[in-house]
Each structure stands twice: as structure tokens, then as C-alpha cells.
Amino acid sequence: MNQPTTDKDQSLNQAIGFLRSNRPLRAEEVCRNYLNDNPGCTEHLRLLSHALMKQDRLSEAEEKLRFAVSLSPKYPQLYEDLGSVFAMQSRFDEAIPQFQEAIKLQPSLPLAHKKLGHALAALGRGKEADEQYQTYIESNPNRQAVIEAADLLNDEKVEEAISILKELLKRSPNDVNAMRYLARAYRQSEKNLQDAEALLRSAVQQAPDFTPGWFDLASLLMREKIMEAITAYKKVIELDPKNAAAWGGLGSAYGLAMYPDESAKAYAKSIELNPDVPNVLLGHGHALKTLGHQDEALDAYRNAIINKPDFGEAYWSMANLKIFEFKDSEADSMLNQLEDVNLPENEEIHFRFALGKAFEDKKDYSKAWHYYHTGNQKQRTTVEHFPVEMEMRYNLVKEVFNQEFLKDRSNSGHDCPDPILIIGLPRSGSTLVEQILASHSQVEGTSELPILGNIAESIGQHRTDGIRYPKAVLELRDKDLHAYGKQYIDEAQRHRITDKPFFTDKLPNNFPLVGLLSLILPNAKVINARRHPLDSCLGGYKQLFSRGQNFTYDMLDLAHYYQQYDSMIKHWHKVLPGKILDVHYEETVEDLDSQVRRILDFCRLPFEQSCIDFHQTDRAVKTASSEQVRQPIYKGALGTWRHYEEFLGLWKEQLGEIIDELPNVSKHAGL
């Protein structure tokens, strides 16, 4: 006896709901329960095959569809689904007749034409594939308009594409493909990014299983909303578990969010699905490097190069392991790549920095300097840095955060003592200080946290009178300062995985923000990692940073920046006496025990031998020095500048007075 139609409809709707929410096992259960009493229900057999396909049980899905076809040989969607099962297994020669039969029974099936086009293209039957694609496009005027706009975007005719898509959305405001491509157009033009985000959010709200919309939203959120990007990439993967690009995007997002373990896992899954994507292999290498798995990182970088021989960034990533040395064949390959007149400038720059490292390891310092110097010269033309504006900004900071103001507001802020900030310049020993502290049982090492800078940037951001940070700080109330301190602690919590009482924040560029820190978190500790100015500048000049640090690509800019840094630190010592502990890299290397005790005393921490044995600490380190701090203390980097002394006359002239003030152990390092 047949069940009432309402029972069938209820069962179908339930199964469809489970499929849309990516719960194929539940959908399978619903279908099988109904089929137990109604084994000839074609609709349930079809939905059961969909549930099986989502679980990658393709042979079972094929079996159910063949049975359904035998029951209902005039049901076109069954042939379309059977063709899809074959295509998913790359059995395109078997898929084609199934799609053709579906179209024969119902010529208006748009996706069948598209799928048939894919199968024909896979077998090299391009002309026939184009005909099917054209039929698919012409079956829907809106689709035709979206594709026209997409072609315009490919030709960089962005405004024309925007016009077409806006007109389409006036006619069909719920067309999610039009929303998606309009968002792409806004991104391509680097404007209306908030509108782009709104369009994509609206699209996935209207169509929760719109995988391309979720993917584009995740990609857009990578700019400033990393945690939300992670959520969006996870949604893509929920809808399409075999989406290699989504796994790669998730790996990148986890890396930026400073979750290297999760990053490595996501990249590994992407590579399992598609092993030949150079950027994914590169990202996997970065995650493995952060985790201290150098050999595996090298394998990833070398695999990236196999797939893209002119991948200069992969060569530089190997060089950036610091304790690694290139094979002669790898150095020869880089030199050969530089001979290619069609080599993209970005790749050329990476090759030059990598060759600098290669020749430095051979102790051919003249050639090393040539490649470092020419690499910097080329990189400087691609970035912006305005020394005069920076100096004016720093002078304003010193003017605002004067001794009187800081004294008057010294009792404001959040009294949490947890943070230990490590400041300075890049390549000046800050990672060593961090590793020493992170080896203590009471201290958690986090990473380079952008939180303090983000807070500074937000102060006065929405004032209508144009007053911004630092002047806007003058009008903050005590409760505002306390709230900013609490905001810092709350946001830092996301980067913490233990309940240790203290944590490090090692962002060298925080040195101009010590005044703000002292107001919002008066009990936070600050350690200034210093190094001989010539070694510090040289270390920066030899480093191609993934982003930021634009002052490092010109010798005069570097000298000027060091002068401003030195002036700012002296200002803080004057207006906040005792707030900052200066730790000279050379003194730490020459007398590790004394400097470790000094650092721990400043942080009011008991001595622990593990801080001396810092290289044995197993933790993720996401900086250029990640491999060096996993080695015992070594003196090989002291006075490195002496190898390049003939090229450093400008720095010696500009920084001579600062060098004269150094402790003797720093001045004489390397002799």
C-alpha cells in the first residue's frame, strides 16, 4: 500500500535539506528509510545517489542511478546525474552519451549542456565543446550578461563590466552570479571593497550553498578579517571537500592568523588533492619552516621549483632558512634564470637576494654585495617609503608623549602585567630575546602581534575634525585608556594557547608606540633588542621582507631610519625612565648567562636553566631567524659588516656618533 503523497514530499524535503546543509549521511539515511517501504521511488533513488556522490561513493551512486534509469527511462535528470558520476571519475567517454540522452529528452536542461561541454573539452573535442557552452550561455539572458562582463574583466575593461552588472542587478536583484562578478569588478579596480564584501555576503545569504560566492568572500576577507576568512574557507570545504584551492586558501589564512600547525595540515590536504600548485607548495614550506621542520620545508620549496623553474620566491625562501646553503647546481640555475629577458621583475628581485646569500656562503663578499645591492635597488622602485613624513610623524609622537603628559596619566590604563613587548629593528636579535623568554615556564611566546599598531591607528579614526593619532590621545579619558588596554589583552588572547601568566609580543616596529603602551598597559614590560648599527642595517639590507619594512631597500633610507629609531629610544628613556631594558645582541652572545639573568630580573621572573638552553625549546617561530634560534648560541654573526666594509662608507658616516656610544663588546665584535 502506497504512503500518502505528503509523506513522500516530507521525506524528499528532509533529504534535500540535509544535502544542502552538507549532511549526506543523514540524507542517505532518510532516503533508505523511505526506500525500504517504497523501493521503486525514482526521486528517492536520485537523491540517494546525490548523497552517495557527496561521500565519494561513486560506484554505489552509479548502481543506484542505473537502477533508477531502468525504472524511469524517460527521466532526463537521471541521465545527467549518471553522466556526472562518470565525469567525476574522468570516464568522459562514458559520460558524454549520458549527457546527450538527457538533452535529447529535455533540450532545455542548461547544466547538462555545460557538463557535456566539459566532457567534450576533456577529450580534446574543442569545437563541439564550444557549441555546448554557447547553448548553455544562450539559455539564460542573465547568464549571457554575466559572461560578457567576465570577458570585459579579463580585458581589464572594469567600468564597462560594472555598468553591465549593475544594470543586470536592477532587473534581477537576486542574481547571485551577478553579485559575485560585480564584487570581483570592485576588487579588480581596488575600490568599493566594502560594497564588494556586502555583495558577496548577500549572495551567500540568499544561496547558502553557493560555493564560488563563499570562496570569493573568503579571499576578500583575507585582507583584514582573517578569522572570518577562515570561517568562509571552512564553509567552502564543507560544501566541496575536494576543493584544493579552498584548502590552500585555508592554509594561507591559518598562516596569517599565526596557527602554523593548522596551516601545515590545510596545505597538506590541498597538495594531496592537487600536488602541482607552486604557490601552495611554497605556503606549505613556510608553515613547515615556522614549525621547525627544515628538511620538509626544503622539500616543499624544491617541489615548487620543479613545477615553476622561474619561481624566484621559492629560491629566496630556501635562502631565508639562513643556516641552509645552496647546491652549486641551484646557484647555476638562478644565474641562468637572470639571463632570461622575459623574467618577471618580482622573480628577478627574489633571485638577486637569493644569489646574495649563495655567494655570501661561498665567502665571495664582492659578488654577494652586488646581488644584494642590485636586488635592493630594484625592490626600492616597487615600494613606497617617505622618510621626511616619517620623521615628522615621529617628532609629533615625541611632542605628544612628553614627560609631563605621561606622568599626569600614569595611573590610567589596564593594570594587567601579562605582556612583554620586544622592540627594535629587524635582524637585530629580537627573535633571540623572544626565544630566551619563551623558554621560561611562565612565559608564552606568541609572535609579531599587530594589535598595538592597530589600536593606535584606530584612535581618532572617526573624528570629524581630522584629529588623529597621536594628537587624539591627548583627549582620551582614563576609561578610554583602560578600555584600549583591555582590548589589547582580549585580542592577544586569540594568539595564545596556554594559560601561562606572561606572553611575548615581538613586533620590532612597535618602538614608536611605547608611550601609548605605557598609558594603556602601564605594567607591561618592554625590551629593546639592539645590535651594532652596521650589522643591524646590513641585516635589513640582506633581507627581502614578505611585506612592510620598506625603509630597508635603500642605504640612505636605512641610515635615516636607524637615526630615528635611536632618537625615539632615547626619548623613551628620558620620559619613561626604567620602562625599557636595552639588550645588546653582542653582549648576549658573548655572555649569555649574565644577559639571560638580566632579562629575567627585569621581567621579575626567577632564573631557569631552560632559558640558557633556549635552542631546545620546541615552538613555532615565524621570522627570518626561525632556524638560527633553534641552534645553540653562536658567534659567527658578530661583526658581519666587516666583510662588506668597503661598501658601507655611507652608513659609517651617517651612524658614526651612534656607533661611538656603543658598549665596547659591540664596537669590537668580529675582531
C-alpha positions as CSV (number, residue, x, y, z in Angstrom):
1,M,0.0,0.0,0.0
2,N,1.4,3.4,-1.0
3,Q,2.2,6.0,1.6
4,P,0.3,9.4,1.2
5,T,2.0,11.9,-1.1
6,T,2.6,14.2,1.9
7,D,4.8,11.6,3.5
8,K,6.8,11.3,0.3
9,D,7.1,15.1,0.0
10,Q,8.1,15.4,3.6
11,S,10.8,12.7,3.2
12,L,12.1,14.4,0.0
13,N,12.2,17.8,1.6
14,Q,14.1,16.4,4.6
15,A,16.7,14.7,2.4
16,I,17.1,17.8,0.3
17,G,17.6,19.9,3.5
18,F,20.3,17.5,4.7
19,L,22.1,17.7,1.4
20,R,22.0,21.5,1.3
21,S,23.5,21.6,4.8
22,N,26.2,19.1,3.7
23,R,25.0,16.3,5.8
24,P,25.0,13.5,3.2
25,L,24.9,10.6,5.8
26,R,21.6,11.9,7.2
27,A,20.3,12.4,3.7
28,E,21.2,8.8,2.9
29,E,19.5,7.6,6.0
30,V,16.3,9.4,5.1
31,C,16.3,8.1,1.5
32,R,17.0,4.5,2.6
33,N,14.3,4.6,5.2
34,Y,11.7,5.6,2.6
35,L,13.0,3.2,0.0
36,N,12.7,0.3,2.4
37,D,8.9,0.6,2.0
38,N,8.9,2.2,-1.5
39,P,11.8,0.6,-3.4
40,G,10.6,2.0,-6.7
41,C,10.6,5.7,-5.8
42,T,12.8,7.3,-8.5
43,E,13.1,10.6,-6.8
44,H,14.4,9.0,-3.6
45,L,16.8,6.8,-5.6
46,R,18.1,10.0,-7.3
47,L,18.6,11.8,-4.0
48,L,20.3,8.7,-2.6
49,S,22.8,8.8,-5.4
50,H,23.5,12.5,-4.7
51,A,24.1,11.6,-1.0
52,L,26.5,8.9,-2.1
53,M,28.3,11.2,-4.6
54,K,28.9,13.7,-1.8
55,Q,30.6,10.9,0.2
56,D,32.7,9.9,-2.8
57,R,31.0,6.5,-3.0
58,L,30.7,6.8,-6.8
59,S,30.3,3.1,-7.7
60,E,27.3,2.9,-5.3
61,A,25.9,6.1,-6.8
62,E,26.3,4.6,-10.3
63,E,24.5,1.4,-9.3
64,K,21.5,3.4,-7.8
65,L,21.2,5.6,-10.9
66,R,21.3,2.7,-13.3
67,F,18.5,1.0,-11.3
68,A,16.5,4.3,-11.4
69,V,17.0,4.6,-15.1
70,S,15.7,1.1,-15.6
71,L,12.6,2.1,-13.7
72,S,12.1,5.5,-15.4
73,P,13.9,5.5,-18.7
74,K,12.3,8.9,-19.7
75,Y,13.6,10.8,-16.7
76,P,16.3,13.2,-18.2
77,Q,17.9,14.2,-14.9
78,L,18.8,10.6,-14.1
79,Y,21.0,10.5,-17.3
80,E,22.5,13.9,-16.4
81,D,23.4,12.6,-12.9
82,L,24.8,9.3,-14.3
83,G,27.0,11.4,-16.7
84,S,28.2,13.4,-13.7
85,V,29.2,10.2,-11.8
86,F,31.2,9.1,-14.9
87,A,32.8,12.6,-15.2
88,M,33.8,12.7,-11.6
89,Q,35.8,9.5,-12.3
90,S,37.3,11.0,-15.5
91,R,35.3,8.4,-17.5
92,F,34.4,11.2,-20.0
93,D,33.8,8.8,-23.0
94,E,31.0,7.2,-20.9
95,A,29.7,10.5,-19.6
96,I,29.1,12.0,-23.0
97,P,26.3,9.7,-24.2
98,Q,24.5,10.1,-20.8
99,F,24.5,13.9,-21.1
100,Q,23.4,13.7,-24.7
101,E,20.5,11.4,-23.7
102,A,19.5,13.9,-21.0
103,I,19.5,16.8,-23.5
104,K,17.6,14.7,-26.1
105,L,14.8,14.1,-23.5
106,Q,14.8,17.7,-22.3
107,P,16.8,20.1,-24.5
108,S,16.3,23.0,-22.0
109,L,18.5,21.4,-19.3
110,P,21.1,24.1,-19.0
111,L,23.6,22.4,-16.8
112,A,23.6,19.3,-19.0
113,H,24.9,21.4,-21.9
114,K,27.6,22.8,-19.6
115,K,28.6,19.4,-18.3
116,L,28.6,17.9,-21.8
117,G,30.9,20.8,-22.9
118,H,33.3,20.0,-20.0
119,A,33.4,16.3,-21.0
120,L,34.0,17.1,-24.7
121,A,36.7,19.5,-23.8
122,A,38.4,16.9,-21.6
123,L,38.6,14.6,-24.6
124,G,40.0,17.3,-26.9
125,R,36.8,17.9,-28.9
126,G,37.0,21.6,-28.6
127,K,34.7,22.7,-31.3
128,E,31.8,20.5,-30.1
129,A,32.5,21.7,-26.5
130,D,32.2,25.3,-27.6
131,E,28.8,24.6,-29.2
132,Q,27.5,23.2,-25.9
133,Y,28.9,26.0,-23.9
134,Q,27.2,28.5,-26.2
135,T,23.9,26.7,-25.8
136,Y,24.4,26.9,-22.1
137,I,25.1,30.6,-22.2
138,E,22.3,31.5,-24.5
139,S,19.7,29.6,-22.4
140,N,19.6,32.4,-19.9
141,P,19.9,36.1,-20.8
142,N,21.3,36.9,-17.3
143,R,24.0,34.3,-17.6
144,Q,24.9,35.7,-21.0
145,A,25.3,39.2,-19.5
146,V,27.4,37.8,-16.6
147,I,29.7,36.0,-19.0
148,E,30.0,39.2,-21.1
149,A,31.0,41.1,-18.0
150,A,33.5,38.4,-17.1
151,D,35.1,38.7,-20.5
152,L,35.4,42.5,-20.0
153,L,37.1,42.0,-16.7
154,N,39.6,39.7,-18.3
155,D,40.3,42.5,-20.8
156,E,40.6,45.0,-17.9
157,K,37.6,46.9,-19.0
158,V,36.3,47.2,-15.5
159,E,34.0,50.1,-15.8
160,E,32.2,48.6,-18.7
161,A,31.8,45.3,-16.7
162,I,30.5,47.2,-13.7
163,S,27.9,49.0,-15.9
164,I,26.5,45.7,-17.3
165,L,26.4,44.0,-13.9
166,K,24.6,46.9,-12.2
167,E,22.0,47.0,-15.0
168,L,21.5,43.3,-14.7
169,L,21.0,43.6,-10.9
170,K,18.4,46.2,-11.4
171,R,16.4,43.7,-13.5
172,S,17.3,40.7,-11.3
173,P,18.4,41.9,-7.9
174,N,18.8,38.3,-6.6
175,D,21.1,37.0,-9.3
176,V,24.0,35.7,-7.1
177,N,26.3,35.3,-10.1
178,A,25.9,38.9,-11.0
179,M,26.6,39.9,-7.4
180,R,29.7,37.8,-7.4
181,Y,31.1,39.3,-10.6
182,L,30.3,42.8,-9.5
183,A,32.2,42.2,-6.3
184,R,35.1,40.9,-8.5
185,A,35.0,44.0,-10.5
186,Y,35.2,46.2,-7.4
187,R,38.1,44.2,-6.2
188,Q,39.9,44.4,-9.5
189,S,39.5,48.2,-9.5
190,E,40.7,48.3,-5.8
191,K,37.6,50.4,-4.9
192,N,34.3,49.9,-3.2
193,L,35.7,46.9,-1.3
194,Q,33.1,47.3,1.4
195,D,30.4,47.1,-1.3
196,A,32.2,44.0,-2.7
197,E,32.0,42.4,0.7
198,A,28.3,43.3,1.1
199,L,27.5,41.8,-2.3
200,L,29.2,38.5,-1.5
201,R,27.6,38.3,1.9
202,S,24.2,38.9,0.3
203,A,24.9,36.3,-2.3
204,V,25.8,33.5,0.2
205,Q,22.9,34.6,2.4
206,Q,20.5,34.1,-0.4
207,A,22.2,30.9,-1.6
208,P,23.9,29.3,1.4
209,D,25.4,26.5,-0.9
210,F,26.8,29.0,-3.4
211,T,30.4,27.7,-3.2
212,P,32.0,30.2,-5.6
213,G,30.5,33.1,-3.6
214,W,31.9,31.7,-0.3
215,F,35.3,31.2,-1.9
216,D,35.4,34.8,-3.2
217,L,34.2,36.1,0.1
218,A,37.0,34.2,1.9
219,S,39.6,35.6,-0.5
220,L,38.3,39.2,0.1
221,L,38.3,38.8,3.9
222,M,41.9,37.8,3.8
223,R,42.8,41.5,3.6
224,E,41.8,42.5,7.1
225,K,39.4,39.9,8.6
226,I,41.5,36.7,8.8
227,M,39.4,34.8,11.3
228,E,36.3,35.4,9.2
229,A,38.2,34.3,6.1
230,I,39.0,31.0,7.9
231,T,35.3,30.5,8.6
232,A,34.4,31.2,5.0
233,Y,37.1,28.8,3.6
234,K,35.8,26.2,6.0
235,K,32.3,26.7,4.5
236,V,33.7,26.1,1.0
237,I,35.3,22.9,2.2
238,E,32.1,21.9,3.9
239,L,30.3,22.3,0.6
240,D,33.1,20.9,-1.5
241,P,35.6,18.8,0.5
242,K,37.7,18.2,-2.6
243,N,38.3,21.9,-3.4
244,A,42.1,22.0,-3.4
245,A,42.1,25.8,-3.8
246,A,39.9,26.2,-0.7
247,W,42.2,24.0,1.3
248,G,45.2,26.1,0.0
249,G,43.4,29.3,1.0
250,L,42.6,28.0,4.4
251,G,46.3,27.1,4.8
252,S,47.2,30.7,3.9
253,A,44.6,32.1,6.3
254,Y,45.8,29.9,9.2
255,G,49.4,31.0,8.5
256,L,48.4,34.7,8.6
257,A,46.4,34.1,11.8
258,M,49.6,32.5,13.3
259,Y,48.3,28.9,13.6
260,P,51.2,27.2,11.8
261,D,50.1,23.6,12.8
262,E,46.6,24.1,11.2
263,S,48.2,25.9,8.3
264,A,50.5,23.0,7.5
265,K,47.6,20.5,7.7
266,A,45.4,22.5,5.4
267,Y,48.2,22.9,2.9
268,A,49.0,19.2,3.0
269,K,45.3,18.4,2.2
270,S,45.4,20.9,-0.8
271,I,48.6,19.2,-2.0
272,E,47.0,15.7,-1.6
273,L,44.2,16.9,-3.9
274,N,46.4,18.8,-6.4
275,P,50.1,18.2,-5.9
276,D,51.4,20.6,-8.5
277,V,50.4,24.1,-7.5
278,P,53.6,26.1,-6.9
279,N,52.1,28.8,-4.5
280,V,50.5,26.1,-2.3
281,L,53.8,24.2,-2.1
282,L,55.5,27.4,-1.2
283,G,53.0,28.2,1.5
284,H,53.3,24.7,2.9
285,G,57.1,25.2,3.0
286,H,56.6,28.4,5.0
287,A,54.3,26.6,7.5
288,L,56.8,23.8,7.9
289,K,59.7,26.3,8.4
290,T,57.7,28.0,11.2
291,L,57.3,24.7,12.9
292,G,61.0,23.9,12.7
293,H,60.7,21.2,10.1
294,Q,63.5,22.4,7.9
295,D,64.1,19.3,5.7
296,E,60.4,19.0,4.9
297,A,60.3,22.8,4.2
298,L,63.2,22.4,1.7
299,D,61.4,19.5,0.0
300,A,58.3,21.7,-0.4
301,Y,60.3,24.6,-1.8
302,R,62.1,22.4,-4.2
303,N,58.9,20.8,-5.4
304,A,57.5,24.3,-6.0
305,I,60.6,25.0,-8.2
306,I,60.1,21.7,-10.1
307,N,56.7,22.9,-11.1
308,K,57.8,26.5,-11.7
309,P,61.5,26.8,-12.6
310,D,61.5,30.6,-12.6
311,F,60.0,30.7,-9.1
312,G,62.4,33.2,-7.5
313,E,60.4,33.4,-4.3
314,A,60.9,29.7,-3.7
315,Y,64.7,30.1,-4.1
316,W,64.6,33.1,-1.7
317,S,62.6,31.1,0.8
318,M,65.3,28.5,0.8
319,A,67.9,31.2,1.3
320,N,65.8,32.6,4.1
321,L,66.3,29.5,6.1
322,K,69.6,31.2,6.9
323,I,71.5,28.0,8.0
324,F,70.9,26.5,4.6
325,E,73.4,26.6,1.7
326,F,72.6,26.2,-2.0
327,K,73.9,23.4,-4.1
328,D,76.1,24.6,-6.9
329,S,73.5,23.4,-9.4
330,E,70.9,25.6,-7.7
331,A,73.1,28.6,-7.8
332,D,73.8,28.0,-11.5
333,S,70.0,27.7,-12.2
334,M,69.4,31.1,-10.6
335,L,72.2,32.7,-12.7
336,N,70.7,31.2,-15.8
337,Q,67.2,32.5,-14.9
338,L,68.6,36.0,-14.7
339,E,69.7,35.7,-18.3
340,D,66.0,35.4,-19.3
341,V,64.9,38.8,-20.7
342,N,61.3,37.7,-20.1
343,L,61.8,37.0,-16.4
344,P,59.2,39.0,-14.3
345,E,60.7,41.7,-12.2
346,N,59.4,40.2,-8.9
347,E,61.1,36.9,-9.6
348,E,64.3,38.7,-10.6
349,I,64.4,40.5,-7.3
350,H,63.9,37.3,-5.4
351,F,66.7,35.6,-7.4
352,R,69.1,38.5,-6.7
353,F,68.6,38.3,-2.9
354,A,68.9,34.5,-3.0
355,L,72.2,34.8,-5.0
356,G,73.5,37.3,-2.5
357,K,73.1,34.5,0.1
358,A,74.6,31.9,-2.2
359,F,77.8,33.9,-2.8
360,E,78.0,35.0,0.8
361,D,78.1,31.4,1.8
362,K,81.0,30.9,-0.6
363,K,82.7,33.9,1.1
364,D,82.7,35.8,-2.2
365,Y,81.5,39.0,-0.5
366,S,82.0,41.3,-3.5
367,K,79.6,39.2,-5.6
368,A,77.3,38.8,-2.7
369,W,77.1,42.6,-2.3
370,H,76.5,43.0,-6.0
371,Y,73.4,40.8,-5.9
372,Y,72.1,42.2,-2.6
373,H,72.6,45.8,-3.7
374,T,71.1,45.4,-7.2
375,G,68.2,43.4,-5.6
376,N,67.6,46.3,-3.2
377,Q,67.8,48.9,-6.0
378,K,65.1,47.1,-8.0
379,Q,62.9,46.4,-4.9
380,R,63.0,50.1,-3.9
381,T,61.3,51.1,-7.1
382,T,58.3,48.8,-6.2
383,V,57.6,50.1,-2.7
384,E,56.8,53.4,-1.0
385,H,58.7,55.0,1.8
386,F,58.7,58.7,2.7
387,P,61.5,59.4,5.2
388,V,60.5,63.1,5.8
389,E,56.9,62.3,6.5
390,M,58.1,59.5,8.9
391,E,60.4,61.9,10.7
392,M,57.6,64.5,11.1
393,R,55.3,61.8,12.5
394,Y,57.9,60.6,15.0
395,N,58.6,64.2,16.1
396,L,54.9,64.6,16.7
397,V,54.8,61.4,18.8
398,K,57.7,62.8,21.0
399,E,55.9,66.1,21.3
400,V,52.6,64.5,22.4
401,F,54.1,61.8,24.7
402,N,56.2,64.2,26.8
403,Q,57.2,63.6,30.4
404,E,54.5,65.8,31.9
405,F,51.7,64.2,30.0
406,L,52.9,60.7,30.7
407,K,53.3,61.5,34.4
408,D,49.8,63.0,34.6
409,R,48.2,59.9,33.1
410,S,50.4,57.3,34.7
411,N,47.6,55.9,36.8
412,S,45.3,55.2,33.9
413,G,45.1,52.1,31.8
414,H,44.6,48.4,32.4
415,D,46.8,47.1,35.2
416,C,47.4,43.6,33.5
417,P,51.1,42.8,33.7
418,D,51.0,39.9,31.2
419,P,52.6,41.4,28.0
420,I,56.4,41.5,27.5
421,L,57.0,43.6,24.3
422,I,60.2,43.1,22.4
423,I,61.0,46.1,20.1
424,G,64.0,47.2,18.0
425,L,64.8,46.9,14.3
426,P,64.5,43.9,12.1
427,R,67.5,41.5,12.2
428,S,68.8,42.9,15.5
429,G,68.4,39.9,17.8
430,S,64.7,40.3,18.8
431,T,63.9,36.7,18.0
432,L,66.8,35.5,20.2
433,V,65.4,37.5,23.1
434,E,61.9,36.1,22.4
435,Q,63.2,32.5,22.3
436,I,65.0,33.0,25.6
437,L,61.9,34.3,27.3
438,A,59.6,31.8,25.6
439,S,61.8,29.0,27.1
440,H,60.7,30.1,30.6
441,S,57.9,28.1,32.2
442,Q,55.9,31.2,33.0
443,V,56.1,32.8,29.5
444,E,54.3,32.0,26.3
445,G,55.9,33.1,23.1
446,T,53.3,34.3,20.6
447,S,54.5,36.2,17.5
448,E,54.7,39.6,15.9
449,L,51.3,40.9,17.0
450,P,49.9,43.9,15.1
451,I,47.5,44.8,17.9
452,L,49.2,47.8,19.4
453,G,49.6,49.4,16.0
454,N,46.0,48.7,15.1
455,I,44.9,50.4,18.3
456,A,47.0,53.5,17.6
457,E,45.6,53.7,14.1
458,S,42.0,53.4,15.4
459,I,42.4,56.3,17.9
460,G,40.6,59.3,16.4
461,Q,39.8,57.4,13.2
462,H,36.1,58.5,13.1
463,R,36.6,62.1,14.4
464,T,35.1,64.7,12.0
465,D,37.7,67.3,12.8
466,G,40.5,65.3,11.3
467,I,42.5,64.9,14.5
468,R,44.1,61.5,14.5
469,Y,46.7,59.6,16.5
470,P,48.9,60.7,18.2
471,K,47.2,64.1,19.0
472,A,43.9,62.4,19.6
473,V,45.4,60.6,22.6
474,L,45.5,63.9,24.5
475,E,41.7,63.9,24.7
476,L,41.2,60.3,25.8
477,R,39.6,59.7,29.2
478,D,41.0,57.4,31.8
479,K,38.3,54.9,31.0
480,D,39.2,55.1,27.3
481,L,42.8,54.2,28.1
482,H,41.7,51.3,30.3
483,A,39.4,50.1,27.5
484,Y,42.2,50.1,25.0
485,G,44.4,48.2,27.4
486,K,41.7,45.6,27.8
487,Q,41.2,45.5,24.1
488,Y,44.9,44.7,23.6
489,I,44.7,41.8,26.2
490,D,41.5,40.4,24.7
491,E,42.8,40.5,21.2
492,A,46.1,38.9,22.2
493,Q,44.2,36.1,23.8
494,R,43.4,34.8,20.3
495,H,47.1,34.2,19.7
496,R,47.6,32.3,23.0
497,I,47.3,28.6,23.5
498,T,48.4,28.2,27.1
499,D,47.5,29.7,30.5
500,K,51.0,30.9,31.3
501,P,50.9,34.2,33.2
502,F,53.1,36.2,30.7
503,F,53.4,36.3,27.0
504,T,55.8,38.0,24.5
505,D,54.8,40.3,21.7
506,K,57.8,40.6,19.4
507,L,57.0,43.2,16.8
508,P,60.1,45.3,16.4
509,N,58.2,48.2,14.7
510,N,56.3,48.9,18.0
511,F,59.2,51.1,19.2
512,P,57.4,54.4,18.4
513,L,54.3,53.1,20.4
514,V,56.0,52.7,23.8
515,G,54.3,55.9,25.1
516,L,50.9,54.7,24.2
517,L,51.7,51.3,25.7
518,S,52.7,52.9,29.0
519,L,49.3,54.6,29.1
520,I,47.0,51.7,28.3
521,L,49.1,48.9,29.9
522,P,51.4,50.6,32.5
523,N,52.6,47.3,33.9
524,A,53.7,45.8,30.5
525,K,57.5,45.2,30.2
526,V,59.5,46.5,27.2
527,I,62.8,45.0,26.0
528,N,64.7,46.8,23.2
529,A,66.9,44.4,21.2
530,R,69.9,46.3,19.9
531,R,72.7,45.4,17.6
532,H,75.7,47.2,16.1
533,P,74.2,49.7,13.7
534,L,76.2,48.5,10.7
535,D,75.2,44.8,11.4
536,S,71.6,45.9,12.0
537,C,71.4,47.9,8.8
538,L,73.3,45.2,6.8
539,G,70.9,42.5,8.2
540,G,68.0,44.5,6.9
541,Y,69.6,45.2,3.6
542,K,70.2,41.5,3.0
543,Q,66.6,40.6,3.8
544,L,63.7,40.7,1.3
545,F,60.7,41.0,3.5
546,S,57.4,39.5,2.5
547,R,55.7,42.8,3.3
548,G,56.5,46.1,5.0
549,Q,59.9,47.3,6.2
550,N,60.1,49.4,3.0
551,F,62.9,51.5,4.6
552,T,65.3,48.6,4.2
553,Y,65.7,48.8,0.4
554,D,67.9,51.9,0.2
555,M,71.1,52.6,2.1
556,L,70.3,56.2,3.0
557,D,66.7,55.3,4.0
558,L,68.1,52.6,6.3
559,A,70.6,55.0,7.9
560,H,67.9,57.6,8.4
561,Y,65.5,55.1,9.9
562,Y,68.2,53.9,12.3
563,Q,68.8,57.5,13.4
564,Q,65.0,58.0,14.0
565,Y,64.9,54.7,15.9
566,D,67.8,55.7,18.1
567,S,66.3,59.1,18.8
568,M,63.0,57.6,19.7
569,I,64.5,55.1,22.1
570,K,66.5,57.9,23.8
571,H,63.3,59.9,24.1
572,W,61.5,57.0,25.9
573,H,64.5,56.5,28.2
574,K,64.2,60.2,29.2
575,V,60.4,60.5,29.7
576,L,59.9,56.9,30.9
577,P,63.0,56.1,32.9
578,G,63.3,52.4,33.7
579,K,60.5,51.4,31.3
580,I,62.8,49.8,28.6
581,L,65.6,47.4,29.0
582,D,68.2,47.6,26.3
583,V,69.7,44.2,25.4
584,H,72.7,44.3,23.0
585,Y,73.0,41.3,20.8
586,E,76.8,41.2,21.0
587,E,76.7,41.2,24.9
588,T,74.1,38.3,24.8
589,V,76.3,36.2,22.5
590,E,79.5,36.9,24.5
591,D,78.0,36.4,28.0
592,L,74.7,34.5,27.6
593,D,74.3,33.6,31.3
594,S,74.6,37.2,32.6
595,Q,72.3,38.6,29.9
596,V,69.7,35.9,30.5
597,R,69.7,36.7,34.2
598,R,69.5,40.4,33.5
599,I,66.5,39.9,31.2
600,L,64.7,37.6,33.7
601,D,65.4,40.1,36.6
602,F,63.9,42.9,34.5
603,C,60.7,40.8,33.9
604,R,60.7,39.8,37.6
605,L,61.0,36.1,36.7
606,P,63.1,33.5,38.5
607,F,66.1,32.1,36.7
608,E,65.5,28.9,34.8
609,Q,68.2,26.9,33.0
610,S,65.8,26.3,30.1
611,C,66.4,30.0,29.1
612,I,70.1,29.3,28.7
613,D,69.2,26.1,26.7
614,F,66.7,28.1,24.6
615,H,67.6,26.2,21.4
616,Q,66.0,23.1,22.8
617,T,62.6,24.8,23.1
618,D,60.1,23.3,20.7
619,R,57.8,26.2,19.5
620,A,56.8,27.8,16.2
621,V,58.9,30.8,15.2
622,K,57.6,32.9,12.3
623,T,60.5,35.2,11.5
624,A,63.6,35.2,9.3
625,S,65.6,34.0,12.3
626,S,63.5,30.9,12.9
627,E,66.2,28.4,12.2
628,Q,69.0,30.3,13.9
629,V,67.3,30.4,17.3
630,R,66.9,26.6,17.1
631,Q,70.7,26.4,17.3
632,P,72.9,26.9,20.3
633,I,74.4,30.4,20.8
634,Y,77.0,31.1,18.1
635,K,79.4,34.0,17.4
636,G,79.5,33.6,13.6
637,A,77.2,36.6,13.1
638,L,79.1,39.0,15.2
639,G,80.7,41.8,13.1
640,T,79.3,40.5,9.8
641,W,79.5,44.1,8.5
642,R,83.3,43.8,8.4
643,H,83.1,41.5,5.4
644,Y,81.4,44.3,3.5
645,E,83.2,47.3,5.0
646,E,84.4,48.6,1.6
647,F,80.7,49.2,0.6
648,L,79.5,50.7,3.9
649,G,81.0,54.2,3.9
650,L,77.7,55.9,3.8
651,W,76.5,54.1,6.9
652,K,79.7,54.7,8.8
653,E,79.4,58.4,8.1
654,Q,75.7,58.7,9.0
655,L,75.8,56.5,12.1
656,G,79.3,57.3,13.4
657,E,78.1,59.1,16.6
658,I,75.7,56.3,17.5
659,I,78.5,53.7,17.0
660,D,80.7,55.7,19.4
661,E,78.1,55.3,22.1
662,L,78.1,51.5,21.9
663,P,79.5,49.3,24.7
664,N,83.0,48.1,23.8
665,V,81.8,44.5,23.2
666,S,79.5,45.7,20.5
667,K,82.0,48.1,18.9
668,H,84.7,45.5,18.7
669,A,82.6,42.5,17.8
670,G,84.0,40.4,15.0
671,L,87.6,41.5,15.5
